[in-house]
């Protein structure tokens, strides 16, 4: 789930950073914690296995898994994300977007990751998991420890199929989010 996403705005949380239409794991991304806003590596690992490179965590089990025991909460800015639909032996990318620009996340001294949840009925035919989205007014409540796992932000997701050019992280331009026709 959500192995790539888009940051097309050049300022989030008061930070300046390079826009990207193909954010890949290990890149620096804009993150807000309870105390700060900073650029952080998108990839987290437990202190006992620093080469683990986790980019997602199931929100339903975040308290049970030892890998996330010493993480703190953060939110991650985005303008949309990609999911791949498997059909037979082929995978087709789709761009997802909505009015929410906030992923719920976790972080530690190594980096951050995105929380996931079961996909809503609208998009579960593409992928069974989706990022956990939050509304702007829910950010401080989430950072203060409230479990907001079913925000209304998750209900109005739009999507369309995009070019397989997104499969390569070296491709990074606005045409990646353009809808493509297929038969």
C-alpha positions as CSV (number, residue, x, y, z in Angstrom):
1,X,0.0,0.0,0.0
2,X,1.1,3.5,-0.8
3,X,4.6,2.9,-1.9
4,X,4.6,6.3,-3.8
5,X,2.9,9.6,-3.4
6,X,2.8,13.2,-4.7
7,X,3.9,16.4,-3.1
8,X,3.1,19.1,-5.7
9,X,2.8,22.0,-3.3
10,X,6.1,23.7,-2.5
11,X,5.2,24.8,1.1
12,X,3.6,22.7,3.8
13,X,3.7,23.2,7.5
14,X,5.8,26.3,6.8
15,X,8.6,24.2,5.3
16,X,10.2,24.6,1.9
17,X,11.1,21.5,0.0
18,X,11.4,20.2,-3.5
19,X,8.1,19.1,-5.1
20,X,7.8,15.6,-6.4
21,X,5.3,13.7,-8.4
22,X,6.9,10.4,-7.5
23,X,8.0,10.5,-3.9
24,X,9.7,7.2,-3.1
25,X,10.9,5.7,0.2
26,X,14.0,7.2,1.8
27,X,13.3,10.7,0.4
28,X,12.9,13.7,2.7
29,X,9.3,14.7,3.1
30,X,7.4,17.4,5.1
31,X,6.3,16.1,8.5
32,X,4.6,17.8,11.4
33,X,5.1,16.4,14.9
34,X,3.5,17.7,18.1
35,X,6.4,20.0,18.7
36,X,7.9,20.8,15.3
37,X,7.7,20.7,11.5
38,X,10.6,19.3,9.7
39,X,11.8,17.3,6.7
40,X,12.2,13.7,7.6
41,X,13.2,10.5,5.8
42,X,10.3,8.4,4.6
43,X,11.4,5.1,6.1
44,X,11.3,4.1,9.7
45,X,13.0,1.2,11.6
46,X,13.0,0.0,15.2
47,X,16.1,0.8,17.2
48,X,17.0,-2.9,17.4
49,X,17.0,-3.4,13.5
50,X,18.0,-0.1,11.9
51,X,18.0,-1.6,8.3
52,X,14.4,-2.6,8.4
53,X,13.0,0.3,6.2
54,X,9.3,0.3,7.1
55,X,7.2,2.7,5.1
56,X,3.7,1.7,6.3
57,X,2.1,0.4,9.4
58,X,-1.4,-1.0,9.8
59,X,-3.3,1.4,12.2
60,X,-5.2,-1.6,13.6
61,X,-2.0,-3.2,15.0
62,X,0.2,-0.2,15.7
63,X,0.1,-0.8,19.4
64,X,0.7,-4.6,19.2
65,X,3.8,-4.7,17.0
66,X,7.2,-4.4,18.7
67,X,8.6,-2.5,15.7
68,X,6.4,0.5,16.6
69,X,6.8,0.5,20.4
70,X,8.9,3.6,20.6
71,X,7.4,5.6,17.8
72,X,5.6,8.9,18.2
73,X,2.8,10.4,16.1
74,X,3.3,12.7,13.2
75,X,1.3,13.8,10.1
76,X,2.7,13.8,6.6
77,X,1.7,16.2,3.9
78,X,0.6,14.9,0.4
79,X,-1.3,15.9,-2.7
80,X,-2.2,12.4,-3.7
81,X,-0.9,8.9,-3.8
82,X,-0.5,5.9,-6.1
83,X,-1.9,2.4,-5.7
84,X,-1.4,-0.6,-8.1
85,X,-4.2,-2.9,-9.1
86,X,-3.3,-6.5,-9.9
87,X,-5.0,-8.1,-12.9
88,X,-3.7,-11.5,-13.8
89,X,0.1,-11.1,-13.9
90,X,0.1,-7.4,-14.5
91,X,-0.1,-4.3,-12.2
92,X,-1.8,-1.1,-13.2
93,X,-1.1,2.2,-11.4
94,X,-3.9,4.5,-10.2
95,X,-3.6,8.1,-8.9
96,X,-5.7,8.8,-5.8
97,X,-6.6,12.2,-4.5
98,X,-9.1,14.0,-2.2
99,X,-9.6,17.2,-0.3
100,X,-7.5,15.9,2.6
101,X,-3.8,16.5,2.3
102,X,-2.8,14.8,5.5
103,X,-1.6,11.2,6.1
104,X,-1.5,10.0,9.7
105,X,1.9,8.7,10.5
106,X,4.5,7.5,13.1
107,X,8.1,8.5,13.5
108,X,11.3,7.9,15.5
109,X,14.9,9.1,15.3
110,X,15.4,7.1,12.0
111,X,12.5,8.4,10.0
112,X,8.7,8.2,9.5
113,X,6.0,6.0,8.0
114,X,2.4,6.2,6.9
115,X,-0.4,4.6,8.8
116,X,-2.8,2.5,6.7
117,X,-6.4,1.2,7.1
118,X,-8.7,-1.0,5.1
119,X,-9.7,0.7,1.9
120,X,-13.1,2.2,1.5
121,X,-15.7,0.5,-0.8
122,X,-15.0,3.1,-3.4
123,X,-11.4,2.1,-4.0
124,X,-11.0,-1.5,-2.6
125,X,-11.2,-2.9,-6.1
126,X,-7.8,-1.3,-6.8
127,X,-6.1,-2.2,-3.5
128,X,-7.3,-3.5,-0.1
129,X,-5.3,-1.0,1.9
130,X,-5.2,2.8,1.8
131,X,-3.4,5.6,3.8
132,X,-5.1,6.8,6.9
133,X,-6.3,10.3,6.0
134,X,-7.1,13.1,8.4
135,X,-8.9,16.4,8.1
136,X,-6.9,19.6,9.0
137,X,-9.0,20.1,12.1
138,X,-8.1,16.6,13.3
139,X,-4.3,17.1,13.2
140,X,-3.8,18.4,16.8
141,X,-6.3,15.8,18.2
142,X,-4.4,13.0,16.4
143,X,-1.0,14.3,17.5
144,X,-2.3,14.6,21.1
145,X,-3.0,10.8,21.1
146,X,-6.6,10.5,19.9
147,X,-7.2,7.5,17.7
148,X,-9.0,8.9,14.7
149,X,-9.1,5.8,12.5
150,X,-12.3,6.5,10.6
151,X,-12.1,10.2,9.7
152,X,-14.6,11.4,7.1
153,X,-11.5,12.4,5.1
154,X,-11.3,8.7,4.0
155,X,-14.7,8.7,2.3
156,X,-14.4,11.0,-0.7
157,X,-11.4,9.7,-2.6
158,X,-11.2,10.2,-6.4
159,X,-8.9,8.1,-8.6
160,X,-8.0,7.5,-12.2
161,X,-5.6,5.2,-14.0
162,X,-2.2,6.7,-14.9
163,X,0.8,5.7,-17.0
164,X,3.2,3.0,-15.9
165,X,5.9,5.7,-16.1
166,X,5.2,6.1,-12.4
167,X,6.8,2.6,-11.8
168,X,10.3,4.1,-12.1
169,X,11.3,6.6,-9.3
170,X,13.5,8.3,-11.9
171,X,10.4,9.6,-13.6
172,X,9.2,12.7,-11.8
173,X,7.0,15.2,-13.6
174,X,3.4,16.4,-13.5
175,X,2.3,14.2,-16.4
176,X,2.5,11.2,-14.0
177,X,-0.8,12.2,-12.5
178,X,-2.5,12.6,-15.8
179,X,-5.4,10.2,-16.6
180,X,-4.7,7.6,-19.3
181,X,-7.2,5.8,-21.4
182,X,-7.2,2.0,-21.4
183,X,-9.3,-0.7,-22.9
